[in-house]
Amino acid sequence: VDLVGGRDSDGECERRGRAGSRVARGVARGRGIPYPGRMNGITPFLWFDADAQAAVEYYTELFPDSRIVAIGHYGDDVPGLGGKVMHAHFQLQGRDFFAMDAGPQFPFTEAISLFVSCEDQAEVDRYWEALTAGGGSEQPCGWLKDRWGVSWQIVPTRLMELMRDPDPGRSHRAVQ
């Protein structure tokens, strides 16, 4: 989608029943979320089925130095998405993220996860309990899935130090 010219170059967004080119034109003409300025070079964009706003609010309350920058919603004229999150810009611990509600076509998998480095066991426990609450699930090796299906790795900093030990025996034992 060409946000400057408001074009959906191959028409794919409209064929899939999405508001692609209409949304792009709205943003390009100033009806979307205002651009906040330069962001991090590479920014994760999370596709939620239908509950992006609750997830964004939860994450920004959980992690320090986090905030919601802006949230825009689909108009009621967008079939199946009216009132849902079209675009959310938020920061977790000062890092930019985006999110949207776009339906169940592409669920989250373990193929990508958010890695949280923790200073001590209390911090590990706090994040672990908060992220598995309300329907999340524990996974092996310090991984979990939150109630929205996002995979997280909650890892003590000390474990990473041990894994980087120059002694291969010690680094291998760290993950046993």
C-alpha positions in Angstrom: 0.0 0.0 0.0 1.4 3.4 -1.0 0.5 5.6 2.0 1.7 8.8 0.2 -0.5 8.3 -2.9 -3.2 6.3 -1.2 -2.8 3.3 -3.6 -3.1 -0.4 -3.0 -0.8 -1.4 -5.9 -2.1 -4.8 -6.5 -5.6 -4.5 -5.0 -4.9 -7.3 -2.6 -6.3 -5.5 0.5 -9.6 -4.9 -1.1 -9.8 -8.4 -2.6 -9.3 -9.8 1.0 -12.1 -7.7 2.3 -9.7 -5.4 4.2 -9.8 -1.7 4.3 -6.3 -1.5 2.9 -6.4 1.2 0.4 -9.3 3.1 2.2 -7.3 2.9 5.4 -4.1 4.1 3.6 -5.9 7.0 2.0 -7.3 8.0 5.4 -3.9 8.0 7.0 -2.3 9.8 4.1 -5.0 12.5 4.2 -4.5 13.2 7.8 -7.5 11.3 9.2 -5.3 8.6 10.8 -3.0 8.5 13.8 -0.5 11.3 13.8 3.1 10.3 13.2 5.0 10.7 16.4 8.4 11.3 14.8 11.4 9.0 14.3 11.0 5.5 15.9 13.4 2.6 16.4 14.8 1.3 13.1 13.1 -2.1 13.2 9.7 -2.2 15.0 7.7 -5.3 15.8 4.1 -5.2 14.5 1.7 -7.6 16.3 -1.4 -8.9 14.5 -4.1 -9.8 17.0 -7.4 -11.5 16.2 -9.7 -9.0 18.0 -8.3 -7.9 21.3 -5.2 -5.7 20.6 -6.3 -2.8 22.8 -6.6 -5.0 25.9 -3.2 -6.6 25.2 -1.5 -3.2 24.6 -3.1 -1.8 27.8 -2.0 -4.8 29.8 1.6 -4.8 28.5 2.1 -1.1 29.0 0.8 -1.4 32.6 3.1 -4.4 33.3 6.4 -3.2 32.0 8.1 -0.1 33.4 9.0 2.8 31.1 6.1 1.8 28.8 3.2 3.8 27.3 0.6 3.9 24.7 1.5 6.5 22.1 -1.6 6.4 20.0 -4.5 4.0 19.1 -6.8 4.4 16.1 -9.9 2.3 15.4 -11.5 1.0 12.2 -14.6 2.9 11.3 -18.0 1.3 11.5 -18.0 1.1 7.7 -15.3 -1.6 7.7 -17.0 -5.0 7.6 -16.1 -7.2 10.5 -13.6 -4.8 12.0 -15.7 -1.8 12.9 -14.5 -0.3 16.2 -11.5 -2.7 16.5 -7.9 -1.5 16.6 -6.7 -0.4 13.2 -3.3 0.8 14.5 -1.8 1.0 17.9 1.6 2.5 18.6 3.0 1.7 22.0 6.3 1.4 23.8 7.5 -1.3 26.1 10.5 -0.3 28.1 11.2 2.5 25.7 11.0 0.3 22.5 8.4 0.9 19.9 5.8 -1.7 18.9 2.7 -1.6 16.8 -0.4 -3.7 17.0 -3.7 -4.2 15.1 -6.8 -6.3 15.1 -7.2 -8.1 11.8 -8.9 -11.4 12.4 -7.8 -15.0 13.0 -6.0 -15.7 9.7 -2.5 -15.4 11.1 -2.3 -16.6 14.8 0.8 -16.1 16.8 3.3 -19.0 16.9 6.5 -19.8 18.8 8.4 -19.0 15.7 8.8 -15.5 17.2 8.9 -14.5 20.8 9.5 -11.4 23.0 12.6 -11.9 25.1 12.6 -10.3 28.6 15.9 -10.2 30.4 15.4 -10.2 34.2 17.8 -9.1 36.9 16.6 -11.5 39.6 14.2 -14.3 40.5 11.6 -11.9 41.8 11.5 -10.1 38.5 11.2 -13.5 36.6 8.4 -14.5 38.9 6.5 -11.2 38.5 6.5 -11.3 34.7 5.9 -15.0 34.6 2.8 -14.8 36.8 1.4 -11.7 35.1 1.9 -13.1 31.6 0.5 -16.5 32.3 -2.5 -15.1 34.2 -6.0 -15.2 32.7 -5.4 -18.0 30.3 -1.7 -18.0 29.4 0.3 -21.2 29.5 3.7 -22.3 30.6 6.1 -23.6 27.9 9.4 -25.4 28.3 12.8 -23.6 28.9 11.6 -20.3 30.2 9.0 -19.7 27.5 5.3 -19.0 28.0 2.3 -17.9 25.9 0.2 -15.1 27.3 -3.6 -15.1 27.0 -3.5 -13.6 23.5 -1.1 -16.3 22.3 2.1 -14.1 22.2 5.2 -16.1 23.1 7.5 -14.7 25.6 10.9 -15.8 27.0 11.4 -14.7 30.6 15.1 -15.2 31.3 17.4 -14.3 34.1 20.4 -12.2 33.0 22.6 -14.7 34.9 21.5 -17.5 32.7 22.6 -15.6 29.6 26.0 -15.0 31.2 26.4 -18.7 32.0 25.4 -19.7 28.4 28.2 -17.4 27.1 30.9 -18.9 29.3 34.0 -19.7 27.2 34.1 -23.2 28.8 31.8 -25.4 26.6 31.0 -27.7 29.5 29.8 -24.9 31.8 27.8 -23.2 29.0 26.1 -26.6 28.2 25.3 -27.3 31.8 23.6 -23.9 32.1 20.8 -25.1 29.9 20.4 -28.7 31.3 
